[in-house]
Amino acid sequence: MVVRIDLAIKPTPVQFLRKVSAEYGFDLYIKRDDLTELLGSGNKIRKLEYLMGDALKQGATTIFTSGGLQSNHARATAYVSRKLGLKPVLFLRKGEKVLNGNLLLDMLFGAEIVEVSSEEYENIDEIFLEYKKEKEKRGEKVYIIPEGGSNALGALGYFNMVMELKDQIDVESFEAIVCAVGSGGTIAGISAALSFLGYRVPVIGVNVTTKNADYFVEKVKKIVRDMGKLGVEAKEPRFEIVDSFRGPAYAVPSDEDVNVIKEIATKEAIVLDPVYTSKAFRGTLEMFRSSGKRILFVHTGGIFGVFAQSGRLV
Ligand SMILES: *Cc1c(COP(=O)(O)O)cnc(C)c1O
């Protein structure tokens, strides 16, 4: 049986972006999942409601997960672990080490941080198992959460988000729903839920990683199939992955992305992040400019990323 624990502050608001809509010639609404929590803000906490429910059910004492040094998912996992009395161990890909943003919070939560090289990260599952054995020798019970919390269980968090959304606004009135794609769980959950409800609204995922669209199409389909085993029967989900707004590299914003962050903060008093949502938002503006369409953008959070990249932003 699937167990969900209440962690996020729900429902998050849906707002109309008046100025941006008037200026860009389409109706843009935003689902404020940057407001799911304070320290647990963003999309990962919705996935953790299910993943941590499972961890507790299995009697875990220690939580493993992985990500980049400034991973939002790692920070949310460290936070939620401490909230539930569990010990977080974060396996973070080595990179420029800025003691601010998510990493600073990881440290305040006393997370055990294991820095791994990019090559080691390719085989993170082996490293997990090695460390798991060590922890088990010391009597810990380890629960492993995959990168981004993106498996079928985690994706249920975004299935749940759509159930929340349909009570807030007429979902079928939108011509598309747009979100950023980093590990695929968010778009999998959203598209599975839309298909489950029989809605024909397509989901557009703006890929911000170095992997390509084909990889994510397969991964998302697999997650949706696996959700079937958890009792959520979704037929062929309607989604598309767009590769054209990735910028210079993962977690590196282009000048245009930086300008979008400043523009939206100034016009709408909403802060986008430099890794995911600025790229997805810029993609939304470019794809739908002057279209007259009605679009919903899912703000997946990432606020602490602006502190880690402050020098780049101003
Ligand atoms: C992780 C993350 C995403 C991507 O979500 P996935 O489910 O991993 O595809 C988007 N935005 C923010 C701010 C994130 O932290």
The ligand as an SDF file (V2000), in Angstrom:
LIG
                    3D

 15 15  0  0  0  0  0  0  0  0999 V2000
   14.3050   19.1370   -9.7730 C   0  0  0  0  0  0  0  0  0  0  0  0
   13.7370   20.4000  -10.2900 C   0  0  0  0  0  0  0  0  0  0  0  0
   13.0370   20.4460  -11.5100 C   0  0  0  0  0  0  0  0  0  0  0  0
   12.8980   19.2590  -12.4090 C   0  0  0  0  0  0  0  0  0  0  0  0
   11.9630   18.3270  -11.9680 O   0  0  0  0  0  0  0  0  0  0  0  0
   12.1550   16.7880  -12.3650 P   0  0  0  0  0  0  0  0  0  0  0  0
   11.0200   16.1190  -11.7450 O   0  0  0  0  0  0  0  0  0  0  0  0
   13.4820   16.3830  -11.7940 O   0  0  0  0  0  0  0  0  0  0  0  0
   12.1850   16.6910  -13.8530 O   0  0  0  0  0  0  0  0  0  0  0  0
   12.4940   21.6440  -11.9190 C   0  0  0  0  0  0  0  0  0  0  0  0
   12.6440   22.7610  -11.1800 N   0  0  0  0  0  0  0  0  0  0  0  0
   13.3150   22.7660  -10.0230 C   0  0  0  0  0  0  0  0  0  0  0  0
   13.4750   24.0510   -9.3040 C   0  0  0  0  0  0  0  0  0  0  0  0
   13.8840   21.5930   -9.5370 C   0  0  0  0  0  0  0  0  0  0  0  0
   14.5720   21.6040   -8.3910 O   0  0  0  0  0  0  0  0  0  0  0  0
  1  2  1  0
  2  3  1  0
  2 14  2  0
  3  4  1  0
  3 10  2  0
  4  5  1  0
  5  6  1  0
  6  7  2  0
  6  8  1  0
  6  9  1  0
 10 11  1  0
 11 12  2  0
 12 13  1  0
 12 14  1  0
 14 15  1  0
M  END
$$$$
